Amino acid sequence: MYAGRFEFTEGGVRIHGSAPERQARVYDIPLAEIRGAAIARERADRLRGLATMILGLDRSAPFAIATLDGPGRLAELVSAVAVRTSKEAA
């Protein structure tokens, strides 16, 4: 799982964050690779107990992205990912 900053790019998303070993990294994920986004409901799926968005990906393990802004912000991100991935599929 990963935690960090999430932003949309042309044709994808970019995640700035730290991996479990705490090294800062940047991940670029094409929209075509994203199979879904959801808010983690189980405590075990959350990062440090924070509200967490799970991105389901085609070719790798899911990304978990926590926010300090709370579940409202995550709901907005999940919705935005759904809209952008549906446009990519069309």
Protein Blocks (a to p, Z undefined) as FASTA:
>chain_A
ZZddddddehiacdddddfkopacdddddfklpgbdcddfbfklpghhiacdddddfkbc
cdddddfkbjklmmmmmmmmmmmmmmmmZZ
